[in-house]
Amino acid sequence: MSLFSKWVDKRIAAYQNDLIKTHYSEVENMYNQMRGWRHDYRNHIQAMKSYAAQNDVEALRRYLDELDTDLKTVDTAIKTGNRMADAILNSKISLARAKHITVIADANIPVALKVSELDLCAVIGNLFDNAIEASLALPEEQRFIRIYMDMKNTQLYISVTNATAAKKRQKQNGRFHTTKGEGHGFGLMRIDNIVERYGGYLSRNSEDGAFTTELLLPQ
């Protein structure tokens, strides 16, 4: 292995370690929010009982509306059947929606995966982070991310499509190259390396207004 290849591997590893820490921090923050809401549950019940005792229906209605809005910010949106996928997907979906990005998600993983949790987190996290940043270049009403995950025979299929302000991108030497800086470049390389290591399939497709990544990971 050349010195340059070793340098690139070290940079990718360092970047990926930082990214994984960020992913787990986002997940931890989401569950801390959920625990905090549950901790306040009894206080909410007491407040609603007080309004009910005073027959203050309007105040009770406002309080319930506020609770409903608050709960939606921490509610688990996706239940795939895989705990790591649930954690990273719900974390990223919550982050995207906080940035006013419409997210359409359909994910189902009915079997135990051979893909390690670290690799699964890296793939989903990188795909979502790139999709979020691309969407942020657009007006809020045009932002969207669509993710689909399911088993196709013995392979895990993942598809992520996001809106983009860029025109149709051209491949260079068979690859799309990032224009967002070295961090994103390492993220794309990390996905490529993981798919290659598992003997999977990876496809990226650029059209005006949308960018799609599809991959298959054998199980």
Stockholm file with secondary structure:
# STOCKHOLM 1.0

chainA/1-219         MSLFSKWVDKRIAAYQNDLIKTHYSEVENMYNQMRGWRHDYRNHIQAMKSYAAQNDVEALRRYLDELDTDLKTVDTAIKTGNRMADAILNSKISLARAKHITVIADANIPVALKVSELDLCAVIGNLFDNAIEASLALPEEQRFIRIYMDMKNTQLYISVTNATAAKKRQKQNGRFHTTKGEGHGFGLMRIDNIVERYGGYLSRNSEDGAFTTELLLPQ
#=GR chainA/1-219 SS CCHHHHHHHHHHHHHHHHHHHHHHHHHHHHHHHHHHHHHTHHHHHHHHHHHHHTTCHHHHHHHHHHHHHHHHTTSCCCCCSCHHHHHHHHHHHHHHHHTTCEEEEEECCCSCCSSCHHHHHHHHHHHHHHHHHHHTTSCGGGCEEEEEEEEETTEEEEEEEEECSSCCCCCBTTBCCCSSCHHHHHHHHHHHHHHHHTTCEEEEEEETTEEEEEEEEEC
#=GC SS_cons         CCHHHHHHHHHHHHHHHHHHHHHHHHHHHHHHHHHHHHHTHHHHHHHHHHHHHTTCHHHHHHHHHHHHHHHHTTSCCCCCSCHHHHHHHHHHHHHHHHTTCEEEEEECCCSCCSSCHHHHHHHHHHHHHHHHHHHTTSCGGGCEEEEEEEEETTEEEEEEEEECSSCCCCCBTTBCCCSSCHHHHHHHHHHHHHHHHTTCEEEEEEETTEEEEEEEEEC
//
